């Protein structure tokens, strides 16, 4: 009787763990869906440029941004619903233990029994990756070749569907030529003791027309990388805007011509690029990078400590259908993906709040370098180039935005007025 009672209690615990995981997963999904609904409502209801943005954002750009973000939000809703439903069905139908058995069958064909756990784990990972790639491919194709293409950001062809993962290995990094911009970057770096060794321009436009800049390197060997789409003089989109020649109305049409330059389509001028770099260098000078690394390492230590404590709990494995064995890889999946879910949600929110604080501090650093006006105009241009929507629901913004919304950053810079 005592043995039966113990087994019944264990079975009850397994059931509670399993359904607690499912309930929490759907709770998070519904919360995220509610926040996304609030933001979609903002996209739909904000039909005109807010009064305070009237002088710095034209109606056409605002409408493009609104429709782009509305399309992305709708896509995220359906892809998220599919993902959550798929995950639930996998758990309810015992997909994880089934795939583990299939992996065992594969390794057995090579004469490797169940005692070869590492081989079976590698086979399991391969099968899981193939399944994920197969089910996610239609969504990836739609996002890249419908949404991004529709709004002018996609620069790929079909064979580079995985360019987000592969193409960065083959990006062409070209040293920034000698000139005023390079001299100014080196001077700025020297003024704050940033150990700059190289400045590169990367052809990010081959994959996307989004703009970016970053730095990397260890210790006294730092490099700055500028996307060509960030630089007004390098952006391929602007090459389409070469001066046109039209007949002069002041002289005979066949004698002289005038150059009629088109408006620049993308990127920042040199002073604005320097302001953006001032912001990025502010992250370095204020120790934000080091702080993030420390937080990451502390989190990793805590997670693996808790993993060592929990890996011996057979109930966790049994709750997900593993009654005869407790593979380490499966333990990693169960603990980090399911059991740690509440902790991960709280941590993610805290890191988002911290990131926003860091962004304000980096903006303030650039302002302290006397570049508030240039950063102000650069943020507006980057928002326009990337079709960022400047209006956000406060709750959606608080939960999701690692960077403060445009209006908040402009106000923090002191409300510098630009034409």
Rosetta blueprint (number, residue, H / E / L):
1 X L
2 X H
3 X H
4 X H
5 X H
6 X H
7 X H
8 X H
9 X H
10 X H
11 X H
12 X H
13 X H
14 X H
15 X H
16 X H
17 X H
18 X H
19 X H
20 X H
21 X H
22 X H
23 X H
24 X H
25 X H
26 X H
27 X H
28 X H
29 X H
30 X H
31 X H
32 X H
33 X H
34 X H
35 X H
36 X H
37 X H
38 X H
39 X H
40 X H
41 X H
42 X H
43 X H
44 X H
45 X H
46 X L
47 X L
48 X L
49 X L
50 X L
51 X H
52 X H
53 X H
54 X L
55 X L
56 X L
57 X L
58 X L
59 X H
60 X H
61 X H
62 X H
63 X H
64 X H
65 X H
66 X H
67 X H
68 X H
69 X H
70 X H
71 X H
72 X H
73 X H
74 X H
75 X H
76 X H
77 X H
78 X H
79 X H
80 X H
81 X H
82 X H
83 X H
84 X H
85 X H
86 X H
87 X H
88 X H
89 X H
90 X H
91 X H
92 X H
93 X L
94 X L
95 X H
96 X H
97 X H
98 X H
99 X H
100 X H
101 X H
102 X H
103 X H
104 X H
105 X H
106 X H
107 X H
108 X H
109 X L
110 X L
111 X L
112 X L
113 X L
114 X L
115 X L
116 X L
117 X H
118 X H
119 X H
120 X H
121 X H
122 X H
123 X H
124 X H
125 X H
126 X H
127 X H
128 X H
129 X H
130 X H
131 X H
132 X H
133 X H
134 X H
135 X H
136 X H
137 X H
138 X H
139 X H
140 X H
141 X H
142 X H
143 X H
144 X H
145 X H
146 X H
147 X H
148 X H
149 X H
150 X H
151 X L
152 X L
153 X L
154 X E
155 X L
156 X L
157 X L
158 X H
159 X H
160 X H
161 X L
162 X L
163 X H
164 X H
165 X H
166 X H
167 X H
168 X H
169 X H
170 X H
171 X L
172 X L
173 X E
174 X E
175 X E
176 X L
177 X L
178 X L
179 X L
180 X H
181 X H
182 X H
183 X H
184 X H
185 X H
186 X H
187 X H
188 X H
189 X H
190 X H
191 X H
192 X L
193 X L
194 X L
195 X L
196 X E
197 X E
198 X E
199 X E
200 X E
201 X E
202 X E
203 X L
204 X H
205 X H
206 X H
207 X L
208 X E
209 X L
210 X L
211 X L
212 X L
213 X E
214 X E
215 X E
216 X E
217 X L
218 X L
219 X L
220 X L
221 X L
222 X E
223 X E
224 X E
225 X E
226 X E
227 X E
228 X L
229 X L
230 X L
231 X E
232 X L
233 X L
234 X L
235 X L
236 X H
237 X H
238 X H
239 X H
240 X L
241 X L
242 X L
243 X L
244 X E
245 X E
246 X E
247 X E
248 X L
249 X L
250 X L
251 X L
252 X L
253 X L
254 X L
255 X L
256 X L
257 X E
258 X E
259 X E
260 X E
261 X L
262 X L
263 X L
264 X L
265 X L
266 X L
267 X L
268 X E
269 X L
270 X H
271 X H
272 X H
273 X H
274 X H
275 X H
276 X H
277 X H
278 X H
279 X H
280 X H
281 X H
282 X H
283 X H
284 X H
285 X H
286 X L
287 X L
288 X H
289 X H
290 X H
291 X H
292 X H
293 X H
294 X H
295 X H
296 X H
297 X H
298 X H
299 X H
300 X H
301 X H
302 X H
303 X H
304 X H
305 X H
306 X H
307 X H
308 X H
309 X H
310 X H
311 X L
312 X L
313 X L
314 X H
315 X H
316 X H
317 X H
318 X H
319 X H
320 X L
321 X L
322 X L
323 X L
324 X L
325 X L
326 X L
327 X L
328 X H
329 X H
330 X H
331 X H
332 X H
333 X H
334 X H
335 X H
336 X H
337 X H
338 X H
339 X H
340 X L
341 X H
342 X H
343 X H
344 X H
345 X H
346 X H
347 X H
348 X H
349 X H
350 X H
351 X H
352 X H
353 X H
354 X H
355 X H
356 X H
357 X H
358 X H
359 X H
360 X H
361 X H
362 X H
363 X H
364 X H
365 X H
366 X H
367 X H
368 X H
369 X L
370 X L
371 X L
372 X H
373 X H
374 X H
375 X H
376 X H
377 X H
378 X H
379 X H
380 X H
381 X H
382 X H
383 X H
384 X H
385 X H
386 X L
387 X L
388 X L
389 X L
390 X L
391 X L
392 X L
393 X L
394 X H
395 X H
396 X H
397 X H
398 X H
399 X H
400 X H
401 X L
402 X L
403 X L
404 X L
405 X L
406 X H
407 X H
408 X H
409 X H
410 X H
411 X H
412 X H
413 X L
414 X L
415 X L
416 X L
417 X L
418 X L
419 X L
